[in-house]
């Protein structure tokens, strides 16, 4: 790359798991893009993250937090310390191909209205299939990796998508200054959906970059079928809708959510789909308690989310109808959302 290449701040948030972090950082060091500063945010680890970094990756800037602030808070602290034109986020359980950052930057620089660039994320345990190629959304606010489980595509040019996955992406600092960073009330899960919708509503484009690949060893940190993850997803997807959906779409939320629960119960009783694995590993009473807790906590901050919605309206460039058409264009079906 040329010496005048824009500086990229690569942010990796970690909580213990030194081997995962080591593999991730090794892949960033191997990038074919030179203008990179690396920030590792230690989200309150018990393990000696700072000691490992000082020994093996001494050039890395370390931000040590006193406790776990989640995906949202951890990435925000890393982005805030960055000096780059762009922030490249990557999960500590992901490994980037050498051309990852150069492909992301080339795509972002091709159009000044691009606010975020998504990565072609490959399932680390099944390298022939996708973990995601962007993110789609259902009309109840529930989001999911687009094209998950499908063959890895060979893109030749950037393609428009609705949303990026926070697992691995490039964010333009200028766009973040306009719409804000991740919402830290979310803590973990769906915060990338929320930020993506805020960017789209403010008129920024989101595309996926050809040649930008990472391998993701899915939910190695969060746990694929944990009750805690279900709690965050159920609570946060409702906040996504409350903050970002047009009012007439938001009015359908109770009906669509009820339909999703009915479909989930049907497939669980049939013993098929991803949710069946979840019910096999968790007690029914604990599952019900988790859903109730998610709804209680969602309502406890309902006024907070409505206030955020009110403040965001000043940044809207898309009308309600335009936002509805955008969501409809990339809408995922209930079957796609529940992994059937």
Secondary structure as a PSIPRED ss2 file (coil, helix, strand):
# PSIPRED VFORMAT (PSIPRED V4.0)

   1 X C   1.000  0.000  0.000
   2 X C   1.000  0.000  0.000
   3 X C   1.000  0.000  0.000
   4 X C   1.000  0.000  0.000
   5 X C   1.000  0.000  0.000
   6 X C   1.000  0.000  0.000
   7 X C   1.000  0.000  0.000
   8 X E   0.000  0.000  1.000
   9 X E   0.000  0.000  1.000
  10 X E   0.000  0.000  1.000
  11 X E   0.000  0.000  1.000
  12 X E   0.000  0.000  1.000
  13 X E   0.000  0.000  1.000
  14 X E   0.000  0.000  1.000
  15 X C   1.000  0.000  0.000
  16 X C   1.000  0.000  0.000
  17 X C   1.000  0.000  0.000
  18 X H   0.000  1.000  0.000
  19 X H   0.000  1.000  0.000
  20 X H   0.000  1.000  0.000
  21 X H   0.000  1.000  0.000
  22 X H   0.000  1.000  0.000
  23 X H   0.000  1.000  0.000
  24 X H   0.000  1.000  0.000
  25 X H   0.000  1.000  0.000
  26 X H   0.000  1.000  0.000
  27 X H   0.000  1.000  0.000
  28 X H   0.000  1.000  0.000
  29 X H   0.000  1.000  0.000
  30 X C   1.000  0.000  0.000
  31 X C   1.000  0.000  0.000
  32 X C   1.000  0.000  0.000
  33 X C   1.000  0.000  0.000
  34 X C   1.000  0.000  0.000
  35 X C   1.000  0.000  0.000
  36 X E   0.000  0.000  1.000
  37 X E   0.000  0.000  1.000
  38 X E   0.000  0.000  1.000
  39 X E   0.000  0.000  1.000
  40 X E   0.000  0.000  1.000
  41 X E   0.000  0.000  1.000
  42 X E   0.000  0.000  1.000
  43 X C   1.000  0.000  0.000
  44 X C   1.000  0.000  0.000
  45 X C   1.000  0.000  0.000
  46 X C   1.000  0.000  0.000
  47 X C   1.000  0.000  0.000
  48 X C   1.000  0.000  0.000
  49 X H   0.000  1.000  0.000
  50 X H   0.000  1.000  0.000
  51 X H   0.000  1.000  0.000
  52 X H   0.000  1.000  0.000
  53 X H   0.000  1.000  0.000
  54 X H   0.000  1.000  0.000
  55 X H   0.000  1.000  0.000
  56 X H   0.000  1.000  0.000
  57 X C   1.000  0.000  0.000
  58 X C   1.000  0.000  0.000
  59 X C   1.000  0.000  0.000
  60 X C   1.000  0.000  0.000
  61 X E   0.000  0.000  1.000
  62 X E   0.000  0.000  1.000
  63 X E   0.000  0.000  1.000
  64 X E   0.000  0.000  1.000
  65 X C   1.000  0.000  0.000
  66 X C   1.000  0.000  0.000
  67 X C   1.000  0.000  0.000
  68 X C   1.000  0.000  0.000
  69 X C   1.000  0.000  0.000
  70 X H   0.000  1.000  0.000
  71 X H   0.000  1.000  0.000
  72 X H   0.000  1.000  0.000
  73 X H   0.000  1.000  0.000
  74 X H   0.000  1.000  0.000
  75 X H   0.000  1.000  0.000
  76 X H   0.000  1.000  0.000
  77 X H   0.000  1.000  0.000
  78 X H   0.000  1.000  0.000
  79 X H   0.000  1.000  0.000
  80 X H   0.000  1.000  0.000
  81 X H   0.000  1.000  0.000
  82 X C   1.000  0.000  0.000
  83 X C   1.000  0.000  0.000
  84 X C   1.000  0.000  0.000
  85 X C   1.000  0.000  0.000
  86 X E   0.000  0.000  1.000
  87 X E   0.000  0.000  1.000
  88 X E   0.000  0.000  1.000
  89 X E   0.000  0.000  1.000
  90 X E   0.000  0.000  1.000
  91 X C   1.000  0.000  0.000
  92 X C   1.000  0.000  0.000
  93 X C   1.000  0.000  0.000
  94 X E   0.000  0.000  1.000
  95 X E   0.000  0.000  1.000
  96 X E   0.000  0.000  1.000
  97 X C   1.000  0.000  0.000
  98 X C   1.000  0.000  0.000
  99 X C   1.000  0.000  0.000
 100 X H   0.000  1.000  0.000
 101 X H   0.000  1.000  0.000
 102 X H   0.000  1.000  0.000
 103 X H   0.000  1.000  0.000
 104 X H   0.000  1.000  0.000
 105 X H   0.000  1.000  0.000
 106 X H   0.000  1.000  0.000
 107 X H   0.000  1.000  0.000
 108 X H   0.000  1.000  0.000
 109 X H   0.000  1.000  0.000
 110 X C   1.000  0.000  0.000
 111 X C   1.000  0.000  0.000
 112 X C   1.000  0.000  0.000
 113 X C   1.000  0.000  0.000
 114 X E   0.000  0.000  1.000
 115 X E   0.000  0.000  1.000
 116 X E   0.000  0.000  1.000
 117 X E   0.000  0.000  1.000
 118 X E   0.000  0.000  1.000
 119 X E   0.000  0.000  1.000
 120 X E   0.000  0.000  1.000
 121 X E   0.000  0.000  1.000
 122 X E   0.000  0.000  1.000
 123 X E   0.000  0.000  1.000
 124 X C   1.000  0.000  0.000
 125 X C   1.000  0.000  0.000
 126 X C   1.000  0.000  0.000
 127 X C   1.000  0.000  0.000
 128 X C   1.000  0.000  0.000
 129 X E   0.000  0.000  1.000
 130 X E   0.000  0.000  1.000
 131 X E   0.000  0.000  1.000
 132 X E   0.000  0.000  1.000
 133 X E   0.000  0.000  1.000
 134 X C   1.000  0.000  0.000
 135 X E   0.000  0.000  1.000
 136 X E   0.000  0.000  1.000
 137 X E   0.000  0.000  1.000
 138 X C   1.000  0.000  0.000
 139 X C   1.000  0.000  0.000
 140 X C   1.000  0.000  0.000
 141 X C   1.000  0.000  0.000
 142 X C   1.000  0.000  0.000
 143 X E   0.000  0.000  1.000
 144 X E   0.000  0.000  1.000
 145 X E   0.000  0.000  1.000
 146 X C   1.000  0.000  0.000
 147 X C   1.000  0.000  0.000
 148 X C   1.000  0.000  0.000
 149 X C   1.000  0.000  0.000
 150 X C   1.000  0.000  0.000
 151 X E   0.000  0.000  1.000
 152 X C   1.000  0.000  0.000
 153 X C   1.000  0.000  0.000
 154 X C   1.000  0.000  0.000
 155 X C   1.000  0.000  0.000
 156 X C   1.000  0.000  0.000
 157 X C   1.000  0.000  0.000
 158 X C   1.000  0.000  0.000
 159 X E   0.000  0.000  1.000
 160 X E   0.000  0.000  1.000
 161 X C   1.000  0.000  0.000
 162 X C   1.000  0.000  0.000
 163 X E   0.000  0.000  1.000
 164 X C   1.000  0.000  0.000
 165 X C   1.000  0.000  0.000
 166 X C   1.000  0.000  0.000
 167 X C   1.000  0.000  0.000
 168 X E   0.000  0.000  1.000
 169 X E   0.000  0.000  1.000
 170 X E   0.000  0.000  1.000
 171 X E   0.000  0.000  1.000
 172 X E   0.000  0.000  1.000
 173 X H   0.000  1.000  0.000
 174 X H   0.000  1.000  0.000
 175 X H   0.000  1.000  0.000
 176 X H   0.000  1.000  0.000
 177 X H   0.000  1.000  0.000
 178 X H   0.000  1.000  0.000
 179 X H   0.000  1.000  0.000
 180 X C   1.000  0.000  0.000
 181 X C   1.000  0.000  0.000
 182 X C   1.000  0.000  0.000
 183 X C   1.000  0.000  0.000
 184 X C   1.000  0.000  0.000
 185 X C   1.000  0.000  0.000
 186 X C   1.000  0.000  0.000
 187 X C   1.000  0.000  0.000
 188 X C   1.000  0.000  0.000
 189 X C   1.000  0.000  0.000
 190 X C   1.000  0.000  0.000
 191 X H   0.000  1.000  0.000
 192 X H   0.000  1.000  0.000
 193 X H   0.000  1.000  0.000
 194 X H   0.000  1.000  0.000
 195 X H   0.000  1.000  0.000
 196 X H   0.000  1.000  0.000
 197 X H   0.000  1.000  0.000
 198 X H   0.000  1.000  0.000
 199 X H   0.000  1.000  0.000
 200 X H   0.000  1.000  0.000
 201 X H   0.000  1.000  0.000
 202 X C   1.000  0.000  0.000
 203 X C   1.000  0.000  0.000
 204 X C   1.000  0.000  0.000
 205 X E   0.000  0.000  1.000
 206 X E   0.000  0.000  1.000
 207 X E   0.000  0.000  1.000
 208 X E   0.000  0.000  1.000
 209 X E   0.000  0.000  1.000
 210 X E   0.000  0.000  1.000
 211 X E   0.000  0.000  1.000
 212 X E   0.000  0.000  1.000
 213 X E   0.000  0.000  1.000
 214 X E   0.000  0.000  1.000
 215 X E   0.000  0.000  1.000
 216 X E   0.000  0.000  1.000
 217 X C   1.000  0.000  0.000
 218 X C   1.000  0.000  0.000
 219 X C   1.000  0.000  0.000
 220 X C   1.000  0.000  0.000
 221 X C   1.000  0.000  0.000
 222 X C   1.000  0.000  0.000
 223 X C   1.000  0.000  0.000
 224 X C   1.000  0.000  0.000
 225 X C   1.000  0.000  0.000
 226 X C   1.000  0.000  0.000
 227 X H   0.000  1.000  0.000
 228 X H   0.000  1.000  0.000
 229 X H   0.000  1.000  0.000
 230 X H   0.000  1.000  0.000
 231 X H   0.000  1.000  0.000
 232 X H   0.000  1.000  0.000
 233 X H   0.000  1.000  0.000
 234 X H   0.000  1.000  0.000
 235 X H   0.000  1.000  0.000
 236 X H   0.000  1.000  0.000
 237 X H   0.000  1.000  0.000
 238 X H   0.000  1.000  0.000
 239 X H   0.000  1.000  0.000
 240 X H   0.000  1.000  0.000
 241 X H   0.000  1.000  0.000
 242 X H   0.000  1.000  0.000
 243 X H   0.000  1.000  0.000
 244 X H   0.000  1.000  0.000
 245 X C   1.000  0.000  0.000
 246 X C   1.000  0.000  0.000
 247 X H   0.000  1.000  0.000
 248 X H   0.000  1.000  0.000
 249 X H   0.000  1.000  0.000
 250 X H   0.000  1.000  0.000
 251 X C   1.000  0.000  0.000
 252 X C   1.000  0.000  0.000
 253 X H   0.000  1.000  0.000
 254 X H   0.000  1.000  0.000
 255 X H   0.000  1.000  0.000
 256 X H   0.000  1.000  0.000
 257 X H   0.000  1.000  0.000
 258 X H   0.000  1.000  0.000
 259 X H   0.000  1.000  0.000
 260 X H   0.000  1.000  0.000
 261 X H   0.000  1.000  0.000
 262 X H   0.000  1.000  0.000
 263 X H   0.000  1.000  0.000
 264 X H   0.000  1.000  0.000
 265 X H   0.000  1.000  0.000
 266 X H   0.000  1.000  0.000
 267 X H   0.000  1.000  0.000
 268 X H   0.000  1.000  0.000
 269 X H   0.000  1.000  0.000
 270 X H   0.000  1.000  0.000
 271 X C   1.000  0.000  0.000
 272 X C   1.000  0.000  0.000
 273 X C   1.000  0.000  0.000
 274 X H   0.000  1.000  0.000
 275 X H   0.000  1.000  0.000
 276 X H   0.000  1.000  0.000
 277 X H   0.000  1.000  0.000
 278 X H   0.000  1.000  0.000
 279 X H   0.000  1.000  0.000
 280 X H   0.000  1.000  0.000
 281 X C   1.000  0.000  0.000
 282 X C   1.000  0.000  0.000
 283 X C   1.000  0.000  0.000
 284 X H   0.000  1.000  0.000
 285 X H   0.000  1.000  0.000
 286 X H   0.000  1.000  0.000
 287 X H   0.000  1.000  0.000
 288 X H   0.000  1.000  0.000
 289 X H   0.000  1.000  0.000
 290 X H   0.000  1.000  0.000
 291 X H   0.000  1.000  0.000
 292 X H   0.000  1.000  0.000
 293 X H   0.000  1.000  0.000
 294 X H   0.000  1.000  0.000
 295 X H   0.000  1.000  0.000
 296 X H   0.000  1.000  0.000
 297 X H   0.000  1.000  0.000
 298 X H   0.000  1.000  0.000
 299 X H   0.000  1.000  0.000
 300 X H   0.000  1.000  0.000
 301 X C   1.000  0.000  0.000
 302 X H   0.000  1.000  0.000
 303 X H   0.000  1.000  0.000
 304 X H   0.000  1.000  0.000
 305 X H   0.000  1.000  0.000
 306 X H   0.000  1.000  0.000
 307 X H   0.000  1.000  0.000
 308 X H   0.000  1.000  0.000
 309 X H   0.000  1.000  0.000
 310 X H   0.000  1.000  0.000
 311 X H   0.000  1.000  0.000
 312 X H   0.000  1.000  0.000
 313 X H   0.000  1.000  0.000
 314 X H   0.000  1.000  0.000
 315 X H   0.000  1.000  0.000
 316 X C   1.000  0.000  0.000
 317 X C   1.000  0.000  0.000
 318 X C   1.000  0.000  0.000
 319 X C   1.000  0.000  0.000
 320 X H   0.000  1.000  0.000
 321 X H   0.000  1.000  0.000
 322 X H   0.000  1.000  0.000
 323 X H   0.000  1.000  0.000
 324 X H   0.000  1.000  0.000
 325 X H   0.000  1.000  0.000
 326 X H   0.000  1.000  0.000
 327 X H   0.000  1.000  0.000
 328 X H   0.000  1.000  0.000
 329 X H   0.000  1.000  0.000
 330 X C   1.000  0.000  0.000
 331 X E   0.000  0.000  1.000
 332 X C   1.000  0.000  0.000
 333 X C   1.000  0.000  0.000
 334 X H   0.000  1.000  0.000
 335 X H   0.000  1.000  0.000
 336 X H   0.000  1.000  0.000
 337 X H   0.000  1.000  0.000
 338 X C   1.000  0.000  0.000
 339 X C   1.000  0.000  0.000
 340 X C   1.000  0.000  0.000
